[in-house]
Amino acid sequence: MGDRQNFDNRQVIGKALRLRREIDDFEARWPALARREESLPAFSWTQLERQLVDLSATPAQADMARHLVSATRKLAPFKPAEMVLREILCMTWVLLDENFRPDADDGSGPMS
């Protein structure tokens, strides 16, 4: 059981280090603004999720919205607000794309 615990610990540490690198890279590209600007209106994760579900192009994408919001919410406290905003915008783009079919690609077809 000790080997398994060490493996699990290494995986957790690896994920944390990757997240730290992603944040560092984002902050290097998009440094915090020096002055205060007008903030966006506050909204909850539940409100974001239900709007993304409603806007989704297909039922499969609506289901995917729930998972994407959940994953984003879990990591949001560790990321800069602008990084979370960017992730929300990317999520929205995928969910509104009528041509995006995550289950249509079984990996066996030619890449285009």
ChimeraX commands (.cxc) that place a marker at each C-alpha (Angstrom):
marker #1 position 0.00,0.00,0.00 radius 0.5
marker #1 position 2.98,2.32,0.56 radius 0.5
marker #1 position 3.88,2.30,-3.14 radius 0.5
marker #1 position 0.31,3.19,-4.08 radius 0.5
marker #1 position 0.26,6.07,-1.57 radius 0.5
marker #1 position 3.58,7.38,-2.92 radius 0.5
marker #1 position 2.22,7.16,-6.48 radius 0.5
marker #1 position -0.95,9.03,-5.48 radius 0.5
marker #1 position 1.09,11.70,-3.70 radius 0.5
marker #1 position 3.32,12.17,-6.76 radius 0.5
marker #1 position 0.23,12.55,-8.96 radius 0.5
marker #1 position -1.26,15.21,-6.67 radius 0.5
marker #1 position 2.05,17.08,-6.50 radius 0.5
marker #1 position 2.41,16.86,-10.29 radius 0.5
marker #1 position -1.08,18.31,-10.82 radius 0.5
marker #1 position -0.38,21.13,-8.36 radius 0.5
marker #1 position 2.90,21.97,-10.10 radius 0.5
marker #1 position 1.20,22.00,-13.53 radius 0.5
marker #1 position -1.51,24.31,-12.19 radius 0.5
marker #1 position 1.15,26.62,-10.72 radius 0.5
marker #1 position 2.95,26.73,-14.10 radius 0.5
marker #1 position -0.33,27.52,-15.90 radius 0.5
marker #1 position -1.00,30.37,-13.48 radius 0.5
marker #1 position 2.56,31.70,-13.74 radius 0.5
marker #1 position 2.40,31.61,-17.55 radius 0.5
marker #1 position -0.97,33.38,-17.53 radius 0.5
marker #1 position 0.24,36.09,-15.13 radius 0.5
marker #1 position 3.38,36.61,-17.21 radius 0.5
marker #1 position 1.25,37.18,-20.31 radius 0.5
marker #1 position -1.51,39.11,-18.53 radius 0.5
marker #1 position -0.06,40.97,-15.52 radius 0.5
marker #1 position -2.50,42.36,-12.98 radius 0.5
marker #1 position -3.72,45.85,-13.82 radius 0.5
marker #1 position -2.24,48.58,-11.63 radius 0.5
marker #1 position -5.42,50.58,-11.31 radius 0.5
marker #1 position -8.86,49.57,-10.17 radius 0.5
marker #1 position -11.46,49.26,-12.88 radius 0.5
marker #1 position -15.21,48.89,-12.82 radius 0.5
marker #1 position -16.08,45.29,-11.90 radius 0.5
marker #1 position -18.50,42.96,-13.61 radius 0.5
marker #1 position -21.82,42.38,-11.91 radius 0.5
marker #1 position -21.62,39.53,-9.42 radius 0.5
marker #1 position -23.29,36.23,-10.33 radius 0.5
marker #1 position -23.20,32.75,-8.87 radius 0.5
marker #1 position -21.80,29.54,-10.28 radius 0.5
marker #1 position -25.36,28.18,-10.35 radius 0.5
marker #1 position -26.49,31.15,-12.46 radius 0.5
marker #1 position -23.53,30.67,-14.82 radius 0.5
marker #1 position -24.29,26.97,-15.16 radius 0.5
marker #1 position -27.98,27.40,-15.89 radius 0.5
marker #1 position -27.29,30.08,-18.50 radius 0.5
marker #1 position -24.66,27.94,-20.22 radius 0.5
marker #1 position -27.00,24.93,-20.16 radius 0.5
marker #1 position -29.75,27.05,-21.71 radius 0.5
marker #1 position -27.44,28.48,-24.38 radius 0.5
marker #1 position -25.84,25.15,-25.31 radius 0.5
marker #1 position -26.30,24.10,-28.91 radius 0.5
marker #1 position -27.15,20.45,-28.15 radius 0.5
marker #1 position -28.34,18.35,-25.20 radius 0.5
marker #1 position -24.89,16.72,-25.06 radius 0.5
marker #1 position -23.28,20.14,-24.77 radius 0.5
marker #1 position -25.80,21.13,-22.09 radius 0.5
marker #1 position -24.74,18.08,-20.07 radius 0.5
marker #1 position -21.10,18.95,-20.70 radius 0.5
marker #1 position -21.76,22.49,-19.38 radius 0.5
marker #1 position -22.50,21.12,-15.91 radius 0.5
marker #1 position -19.17,19.28,-15.80 radius 0.5
marker #1 position -17.17,22.18,-17.21 radius 0.5
marker #1 position -18.63,24.66,-14.71 radius 0.5
marker #1 position -17.98,22.25,-11.86 radius 0.5
marker #1 position -14.35,21.76,-12.86 radius 0.5
marker #1 position -13.81,25.49,-13.34 radius 0.5
marker #1 position -15.43,26.31,-10.00 radius 0.5
marker #1 position -13.21,23.85,-8.12 radius 0.5
marker #1 position -9.99,25.42,-9.37 radius 0.5
marker #1 position -11.16,29.06,-9.50 radius 0.5
marker #1 position -10.03,29.98,-5.95 radius 0.5
marker #1 position -6.44,29.20,-6.94 radius 0.5
marker #1 position -6.40,31.22,-10.17 radius 0.5
marker #1 position -6.40,34.92,-11.02 radius 0.5
marker #1 position -9.91,36.22,-11.76 radius 0.5
marker #1 position -9.00,37.09,-15.35 radius 0.5
marker #1 position -7.81,33.52,-15.94 radius 0.5
marker #1 position -11.17,32.20,-14.72 radius 0.5
marker #1 position -12.93,34.69,-16.99 radius 0.5
marker #1 position -10.93,33.42,-19.96 radius 0.5
marker #1 position -11.89,29.83,-19.13 radius 0.5
marker #1 position -15.57,30.81,-18.92 radius 0.5
marker #1 position -15.34,32.50,-22.32 radius 0.5
marker #1 position -13.71,29.42,-23.84 radius 0.5
marker #1 position -16.38,27.19,-22.29 radius 0.5
marker #1 position -19.08,29.39,-23.77 radius 0.5
marker #1 position -17.51,29.22,-27.22 radius 0.5
marker #1 position -17.44,25.40,-27.13 radius 0.5
marker #1 position -20.99,25.12,-25.82 radius 0.5
marker #1 position -22.43,27.46,-28.45 radius 0.5
marker #1 position -20.59,25.79,-31.34 radius 0.5
marker #1 position -23.22,23.78,-33.21 radius 0.5
marker #1 position -20.45,21.91,-35.07 radius 0.5
marker #1 position -18.70,20.71,-31.90 radius 0.5
marker #1 position -19.47,17.02,-31.44 radius 0.5
marker #1 position -17.39,15.54,-28.60 radius 0.5
marker #1 position -18.88,12.05,-29.02 radius 0.5
marker #1 position -18.58,12.03,-32.82 radius 0.5
marker #1 position -14.80,11.60,-32.73 radius 0.5
marker #1 position -13.89,8.05,-31.82 radius 0.5
marker #1 position -10.26,8.66,-32.70 radius 0.5
marker #1 position -10.28,6.31,-35.69 radius 0.5
marker #1 position -10.92,8.81,-38.47 radius 0.5
marker #1 position -8.35,10.88,-40.36 radius 0.5
marker #1 position -7.21,14.13,-38.81 radius 0.5
marker #1 position -8.11,17.26,-40.70 radius 0.5
marker link #1:1,2 radius 0.2
marker link #1:2,3 radius 0.2
marker link #1:3,4 radius 0.2
marker link #1:4,5 radius 0.2
marker link #1:5,6 radius 0.2
marker link #1:6,7 radius 0.2
marker link #1:7,8 radius 0.2
marker link #1:8,9 radius 0.2
marker link #1:9,10 radius 0.2
marker link #1:10,11 radius 0.2
marker link #1:11,12 radius 0.2
marker link #1:12,13 radius 0.2
marker link #1:13,14 radius 0.2
marker link #1:14,15 radius 0.2
marker link #1:15,16 radius 0.2
marker link #1:16,17 radius 0.2
marker link #1:17,18 radius 0.2
marker link #1:18,19 radius 0.2
marker link #1:19,20 radius 0.2
marker link #1:20,21 radius 0.2
marker link #1:21,22 radius 0.2
marker link #1:22,23 radius 0.2
marker link #1:23,24 radius 0.2
marker link #1:24,25 radius 0.2
marker link #1:25,26 radius 0.2
marker link #1:26,27 radius 0.2
marker link #1:27,28 radius 0.2
marker link #1:28,29 radius 0.2
marker link #1:29,30 radius 0.2
marker link #1:30,31 radius 0.2
marker link #1:31,32 radius 0.2
marker link #1:32,33 radius 0.2
marker link #1:33,34 radius 0.2
marker link #1:34,35 radius 0.2
marker link #1:35,36 radius 0.2
marker link #1:36,37 radius 0.2
marker link #1:37,38 radius 0.2
marker link #1:38,39 radius 0.2
marker link #1:39,40 radius 0.2
marker link #1:40,41 radius 0.2
marker link #1:41,42 radius 0.2
marker link #1:42,43 radius 0.2
marker link #1:43,44 radius 0.2
marker link #1:44,45 radius 0.2
marker link #1:45,46 radius 0.2
marker link #1:46,47 radius 0.2
marker link #1:47,48 radius 0.2
marker link #1:48,49 radius 0.2
marker link #1:49,50 radius 0.2
marker link #1:50,51 radius 0.2
marker link #1:51,52 radius 0.2
marker link #1:52,53 radius 0.2
marker link #1:53,54 radius 0.2
marker link #1:54,55 radius 0.2
marker link #1:55,56 radius 0.2
marker link #1:56,57 radius 0.2
marker link #1:57,58 radius 0.2
marker link #1:58,59 radius 0.2
marker link #1:59,60 radius 0.2
marker link #1:60,61 radius 0.2
marker link #1:61,62 radius 0.2
marker link #1:62,63 radius 0.2
marker link #1:63,64 radius 0.2
marker link #1:64,65 radius 0.2
marker link #1:65,66 radius 0.2
marker link #1:66,67 radius 0.2
marker link #1:67,68 radius 0.2
marker link #1:68,69 radius 0.2
marker link #1:69,70 radius 0.2
marker link #1:70,71 radius 0.2
marker link #1:71,72 radius 0.2
marker link #1:72,73 radius 0.2
marker link #1:73,74 radius 0.2
marker link #1:74,75 radius 0.2
marker link #1:75,76 radius 0.2
marker link #1:76,77 radius 0.2
marker link #1:77,78 radius 0.2
marker link #1:78,79 radius 0.2
marker link #1:79,80 radius 0.2
marker link #1:80,81 radius 0.2
marker link #1:81,82 radius 0.2
marker link #1:82,83 radius 0.2
marker link #1:83,84 radius 0.2
marker link #1:84,85 radius 0.2
marker link #1:85,86 radius 0.2
marker link #1:86,87 radius 0.2
marker link #1:87,88 radius 0.2
marker link #1:88,89 radius 0.2
marker link #1:89,90 radius 0.2
marker link #1:90,91 radius 0.2
marker link #1:91,92 radius 0.2
marker link #1:92,93 radius 0.2
marker link #1:93,94 radius 0.2
marker link #1:94,95 radius 0.2
marker link #1:95,96 radius 0.2
marker link #1:96,97 radius 0.2
marker link #1:97,98 radius 0.2
marker link #1:98,99 radius 0.2
marker link #1:99,100 radius 0.2
marker link #1:100,101 radius 0.2
marker link #1:101,102 radius 0.2
marker link #1:102,103 radius 0.2
marker link #1:103,104 radius 0.2
marker link #1:104,105 radius 0.2
marker link #1:105,106 radius 0.2
marker link #1:106,107 radius 0.2
marker link #1:107,108 radius 0.2
marker link #1:108,109 radius 0.2
marker link #1:109,110 radius 0.2
marker link #1:110,111 radius 0.2
marker link #1:111,112 radius 0.2
view
